[in-house]
């Protein structure tokens, strides 16, 4: 059974209990949607200011040019992209029933017919598109915030940071920024405004258009990595998102679809010596300067449009130095240079792997909002059950402690313990080897030795009478995490087969007799 299932089953039972109390009207419809949402893929919104590169990044993640990237009307509408059996587009107006509308490929992107409606009259578009990239996550492209259209900007903010205690439409957010502007901080604070919303783990910051840092020089991404590292260490950012990484979205989106003719043009330029180097001084010179090289101005303009000045310079350098010898090689290197591979890995480790926790959190917020807004004679009992569930679910305890460590609201010592604690709580991935700081290929004996050492260390801290109470409480959460890892690997050893990536920590309490028996090392 998937490690998320016990958690989702418990919250599903709470929702069913609530539906027995609320049988009609708005509350019943809201609860029905919350139940359905548990069965859906994780909802991940891509948000940021105008021109941050949101649609370009979405296209890169999907691996196809789906979202319009120009300033057309569809970039002003919240658009959902989800995996579907067939291709379909549903338009949901602000008023009236949803209806299917035609759409077609128009050039590199998708042309959408709004059926005579203005963007301001459309609540959202839902695009069903068969794609493995959308199987685990539904991506939500949002209009740029801070735009001239106040209504559209406010629509995005209300989508992601609703008033009151209700759940956001999205379970998690990829927030794009070109620089850490005060606007970005204010939005992220609004997204985590309520105490229940303060989960930095459900937000990843992306330093977007990273190839434009340092005037698109060959070392642009290195400079962008240094800037992202400063943001990660900034206490304002740490309390609002779990990490910040640089991504060159244009290079990522176009690199995956590099054509042989484009590679050939770059190959000619790579062999062009000083004449080609003069073209690379600026974008204007690259397109317009006369040259004897057999790459026409229109072809150079297309290269610039597709890959940006950074991509052109990197591609020429990789070919010239012999690091790539084919279009396939260059496409692979473009994706690596762009930072897209790192972002995909983060999404898999930080979002997809914790999908159950993130979806359960959204369901809890919805359930709590319904019970408080629509009082019922049995509502208080339901709220007590909800609080007991929240207090007893170890996954929530892990996330709460992780976020309290990140925000500085709790400390576990100044000897590197905070870093080890965050890693054990899943900051670098929630598989057991990542939690223990071991390489993916670590043997079972190495895992058992590491978890016993960690368990012993945190057990001592949890029982230290001289330590502050908050330190002991934090250590007890970490002890239970270690116990869960230990029991999983005892199961693996008893079957003589250890899972390569064990399932996440279950809500179930580990068998204490087995834990105690396993504390002492066993003979190999």
N, C-alpha and C positions, 0 to 999 in steps of 0.2 A: 504493500500500500504506500502511496506517496506520502511523504512526511507532512504535507500540508493538510491531508484529509481529516485527521482528528479535530484540528482547529476549525476547519470549515464546517464539519458536521455539527460541532457544538454551536457555532453561531447560526447555522441554518435552523437548528432546533429552537433557538431563541426567537428567530424571525417567524417560525411557524406558530410558536406560542402567541406572539404578538398579533399574527393574522387571525387567530381565533378570537381575539378581543376586538379587533378593528375589521369588520366584515364588509364595509362599504365606504364610498366616498373617497376623498383625497388620501387619507391615511392608508386605506387598503391598497390603493394603486401604488403609492410610494413603497410600501412594504413588498408588494409583488415585484416591483422593479428591482428592489434590493436583493430579493431571492434570486432572480434571474441573473443579476450582476455577479453573484458568486460563481456561476457556471461559465461566465464569459472569460476571455483572455484578460490579462491585466490592461488597464487603460493608462497610457502614458501620453501626456500632453507635451507638445513642444512649444515653448513660450519665449517671449523676449520682446525687445523694442522693435520698432519699424526698421527694416533693412538689416536685421541681425543675421539673416540667412536661414530662417526656420524652414521654409519650403525646400530649399536646396539641401539642407541636412536630412529632411524626411526622405527626399528622393534618394539620397545616398544610402540611408539605412535600408530602404526597401530594395534598392538596386535597380530601380526603374524610374523614369521621369513621369511621375503621376501628378504631383502638385505643381500648379503654375507658380513660376518664380518672378514674373513681371509684376507690374503695378496694376494689373487688371482687377475686375470686380470680384473674382473668386478668391483672391488673396485677402479679401475683406470679410470672409465668412469662415466661421468655425467648421472645419471639415474633418470627419472621421474616416480613417482608412482601416478596414478590417478584412481579414481573410474570408473569402466567400467561395461557395461552390461554383458560382458563375459571376460574370461581370454585371454589376447593377448599381444604379445611383438613385438614392431616395432623398427628396427634398423635404425638410421639415420647416414649414413656415412658422412665423411667430404666432399666427392665428390660423386655425383651420387644420384639416387632416394632412398627414404626410402623403406625398405622391411620388411615383417614379417619374424621372425625367430623362431625356436622352443625353448621351454624352459620346464623344468620339475623340480619337487621337487627332491632334492638330499640331503638326510639327513635332517638337520634342515632348510636349506635355499633353494634358487632357483638356479638351474644350468642353465646357459644361453649359447647358441651356437652363437658365433660371426660370423659364416658363413665364416670362414677363414681370417677374418680381424684382424689386430693387434689393441690393445686398442687405440693407437695413431691415427688410421685411422677412429675412430668412434667419431662422434660429440656428440651423445647422444643415450640413450636407453629410450623408453617410454613403461612402463608396465601398462596395464589396468588390474585392479584387483577389483572385486566387494567387496567393504568394506565401511561400514558406517563411519569409521574413515577418509576416503578420500573424503567424500561427499562435505565437505565445503572447503577443502584445498588439493591442489596437492602438494605433498612433493617431493623435488628435492635433491637427495643424490649426494654430490659432492666429487671428489677426494681430498685427503688431500693436503693442501698447505704446501710449504716448503719441498716437497718430493725431492728425488734424481732425479726424472724425471722433469726437468725444464718445458718441454712442457706441461705436464699434470697440473702442478701447475699453470702455466700461463693461461691455459684454464679455470680453476676454477675462477681465479681472473678476467679474461675478461668477464666471464659469469655474475659475480656479480657486478663488478665495471668497466663497459665499458668505453673506452676512449670517450671524448667529452661529449655532453649533453644528450645523449640518455638514454632510460630507461634500467634498469637492467632486465635480464631475469626473475628474481624473484621480487615479490611485497614486500616481507618481508624476513627476515633472522633470523634463530636461529644460533647463533655463539657459538661454543663449545671451551672452553679453559680449560686447566688443571691448569695453573697459568696465571696471566696477564703478558705475555711476551711482549717485545717491538715489536715483529713481529705482535702480535694480535692488538696492538694499531695502527700500520702502516696500516694493512689491513682495519680495521674499518674506519680509516681516509680516505683511498682510496675509500671505499664504499660510503662515504659521502663527497667526495672531492669537487664536484661542489656545489655552494650555493643552487641550486634546489634540490640537493640530501641530504641536511642536515636535515634529519628527524630521530632523534633518536627513534621516535615512531615505526619505521618499523624494529627495531632490538632488539632481546632479547638475552642477554648473558646467557650462561649456564656454570656453573663450573662443568665440566664433570668428570666422574669417581670419584665422590665425596666420594664414599665408600673407596677409597684408601688413603684419607687424614688421617694422624695420624695412619698409619700402620694398617688400617682396624679394629681399636678398636670399641667397642660398641658405643662410643660417636663420631665416625667419622663424621656422618652427622651433629651433633651439631657444631663440629669444622668447617665443610665446610660452614655451615650457617653463622658463624662469619666471615669467609673469604669473602663470597659473600657480606655480609653487608658492609665490608670495601670497596670492589670494587664499590658497589652502591654509596657510599659517595665520591668516588674518582672523582674529577672534570674532569679528562681525560676520564673516563668511562661514566659519566653522559651525556657528550656532544655527545657520540657515540652510546649509547644504552639505552633503557628506564629502564631496570632493569637487575639484575643478580641473578640467583637462582642456588642452587646446585642440581644435579640430579645424582643418581647412576643408569646409564643406564642398566648395566648388570642385576642388581637386578630387575629393572622394566621389562625388556624384559623376563626374565626367571620366575619371580614371577607370571606373569599372566598365565603361563602354568605349574604351579607346579603340579607334578604327585603324586598320592597316595603313590607309592612306595618310592618316595623321602621324603615325609612327614614321612613315617614309619621309614626310616633310621635316620632322624633327631630326631624322637621321641626316638629311641633306644639310640642315643648319649646323648640326654637330660637327660636320666635316668642313664647315665654312671658314674656319680659322678666324683671323682678325676681322674679316668682313662681317661674319656672323656676330662676333662680340660687339661690334659697333651697333648692330641692330638691337642688342639686348640692354642698351643703356636706359631706354625708357619705352613705355608702351606706345607712345606716339611715333617714335622712331622705328620701332619694330614693325608697325603696320605700314607707315607711309614712306619710309626712306627707300630710294631706288637702290637696287642691288643686282649683281649678276647671278646670284644664287637662284636656282630654279624652284623657288617657292613664291607664288604670286601674292600680291598684297591681299587679295580676298582670302587666300588660304591662310595667310598669317593672321588676318583679322579673326578668322574662325578659330584658329588655335588659341588666340588670346581670349576669345569669348568662352571657349570650352574649358580651358585649364588655368586661365589667369596668368599674370606675368611670372608668378612664382612657379607654377606648374611648367611653363615653357622653359624657364631657366633650369629647373631641376631635371626635366626630361632630357634637355640637350646635354647637361653635365653628365648624367648617368650613361648616355649613349657614348659620349666622347671619351669617357674614362673606361669604357668597356665593362661597366657593371651590369648592363643589360644588353641583350643581343636580339631581342624580338619584341613584338607588340605585347605578347603575353607577359614577358618579364617586366616590361615597363608598366603595364597595368597593375601588376602585383606590387611593384615598388611605389607607384602613386598612392595606392591604398595604404601602404605602410607609412609613407611620409605624411599622409593627410591626417593621421590620428584616428581614422575611422575604425580600424581593427581594435584599438584600445577602448574606444567608446562601446563597441559591440560587446567586448569582453566585460566591461563594467555593467552594461545593461543585463547581461546574462547572470553575472555574479551578484549584483546588488539589487536588481529589480526582479528578474524572472525567477531567480532562486528563492526570493522572499515573497513571491506573488500571493501565497496564501495569507501571510501576515498583513500585507498591504490591503488585500481585498476584505479581509475580516475587519480591519480597522475602519474601512469605508462603511461596511455594513453596520458596525457598532454605532458610528456617528449618526447614521440615518435612523437607526432604531431609537436611539436616545432622543433625537430631535422629535420624532413622531410622538413618543410617550409624553414628552414635556409640553409640546404644543397642543396636544389633544388629550387632556386628562381623562383617565378612565378609572373606575373604582378599583380595578386590579393592577393599575399601572405601577403603583409603588412596589408591589411584589416583583413585577417584571424588572424594574430598575435595580432592585436588590440582586436579582439573578444575574443581571448584566454586570454589575460591579463585582460579584463573586467570580464570574467568568473572566473578567479583565484581570482581577488579582491573581487568579489561579493559572492563567495561561503563561507558561514560561517564555514563549516567544515574545509576548508583550513586555515581560520583565527584562528580557535581553535588550530589546529595542530602547526601552525607557532608560536603562542604565547606560547604554551606548551613547544616547543623546545627552544624558546628564554629564557624562565624561567629556564629550565634545564641547559642551557649552560651559564647562568649568563649574557646574553646580555641585559636583561631587568629586572627591579625589581619592585615589587608592594608594598614594605614596609618590615620592619624588625620585625613585630609583629605576625609572623606566617601566614601572608597573602599569601606568595608564596606557602606554602603547601596547603592552602585552594583553591587558584587559580588553582593549578595543579590538585587537586582532582575534582574541578568543570569542568575542561576541559577534564576529563575522565581518569586521571592517574590510578585510582583504579577501573575502569569499567565505561562504558558509559551509563548504565541505570541511570535513574534520581535519584534513591535513593542512589546509589553509589556516584554520582556526589555531592550530598548534604551531604554526610557523615552519612547517615541514614542506619539502618539495613534493610535487605530485606523485613521484615514483617511490616515495618513502615506504619501507616495508612495514608489515604489521607489527613486528617487534619494535621498530622505531616509534610507531604510533603509540603502542602500549606504554613504552618507556616515557614518552613525552607527556601523555595524558596523566600518568601516575604522578609524575613530577609536578605538573600544573595543579592537579587535585590536592596534593599534599601541601603545596605552597598556599593556595587559596583557603584550604581548610584551616591552616594555622592562623591566617589573618582573620578568618571569620570567628575564631574562638579566642582571639587576643583580648583580654579584659582591659588592656591599657589603650586600645585603639578607639577612636571616636565611633559612635554608633553607626553613622552613615558608612564608615569604612567597612564595618562588620557586615552590614546589610548588603553592601555591594559585593563583598567577598562571598556571601551566601548564594547570590545569584550565579556567580562564576563557578562555585562549587557544583551547583546543580547542572550547569552546562557541561562541566568535566564529567560528571556522573553519567550524563546522557551519552557522551562520546564513548566512555568506558563500556557501558552496557552494549552499545551498538557493536563494538569491536569484539566483545566477548561472544556475541551472537555470531559474528563473522568467523571467529576462531573455532567455535563449536561445530560450525559447518565446514571448516577447513577451507572456506572461501571468503575472502574479505572483499566487500564492495569497493570498487575503485573510487567512487564518489558517494559516500554514505548519505542517506537522506537527512534533511535538517532536523534539528532538535524537536522532539515531539512534546506536546502538551502533557503527555502522560508522565506521572512521577516514576523515576527509575526504581527498579526493584532494589531496595536498600540492602537486603541480604546478599544479593549478588555483588553489589557495589563493595560492601565490606569485605567480601571474600576475595575481591579482585585488587584490593589496595596494595597488597604485598606482591612483589615481583614473583613470577612463576618461572620455573626452570624451562629453558628453551630446548 
